[in-house]
Amino acid sequence: MSIKINITASMAIFLAGCQATVGNYDYLERNLIPKAGQNVDMDRQVAAAECKAKARKYGKSIIFGNIGGSATNTVFLNCLEDRGWVLPNSTQDGEYRLGNWTREEIGRCTKIVDDHLSVVVEFDSSNCDPDEGLEGKVFLRAHKGKKDSEVLISYQVYTITKSDKWLFPVGANFYSDEIQYVSGDRIGSDVDCSVYSCSHTEHFVFNLTRENFKALDQYHTKNPQVKFWEYRINTQSGVKVDRKIRYSELLGFFDVVEGYQSSEDNNIKKP
């Protein structure tokens, strides 16, 4: 007895697509950091090239079970971990990547927009950590007035969250000289859906005062071993979102904004 199997053109394309599915290697590679407590002998690009080849070889050997590149991503990341490179998913690894900046380095990477047609100077620290991680991104921004009779400064913590559902952030708890709560604004949102799931991105900001920064500077001076300032976002969904910022980023950013003098008005009063 013989069985004749007729594979249609569409089925052939489907099988070929499953077989060729690969992970998002370039995005994963950009977010790699050295494994905490380990000296990395192999260059990241060299390690990534070897592991891409290994993952692609594995991808060609399977037909099913690699939806969205999940299986090949796993092979890719396991291979990299063997070579000393990991994603910053754990607290320890995240601290390695984010905790070793100085205030001066933050000052050099802070973006400043001093537009001659605007009455304010804009600052943000997003360039200091340009890659958006798997859970989102955190940075600082500020606006400073250019009138020589009045200097208005506003500081904001900008958080981008990612989740499998809408969170609807409304405010944040943080420690300055005491535990404080401030309301905030959800200023943007986006949703990206594949066949199997959706990723919900929300942009949320809340304000800090100059007094908050001064209190945090005093606290960090007394406790230099503490690398991060932590805060908690409260949401309408009931989910609590914990985030943190390097003290060096907070205080280095504060140094830049407070010390900046607009090139258009040399008579601007220093705050």
Secondary structure, 3 states (H helix, E strand, C coil): CCCCCCCCHHHHHHHHHHHHCCCCHHHHHHCCEECCCCCCCCCHHHHHHHHHHHHHHHHHCCCCCCHHHHHHHHHHHHHHHHCCEECCCCHHHHHHHHCCCCHHHHHHHCEEECCCCCCEEEEECHHHCCCCECCEEEEEEEEEECCCCCCCEEEEEEEEEEECCCCCEEEEEEECCCEEEEEEEEEEEEEEECCCCEEEEEEEEEEECHHHHHHHHHHHHHCCCCCEEEEEEEECCCCEEEEEEEHHHHHHHHHHHHHCCCCCCCCCCCC
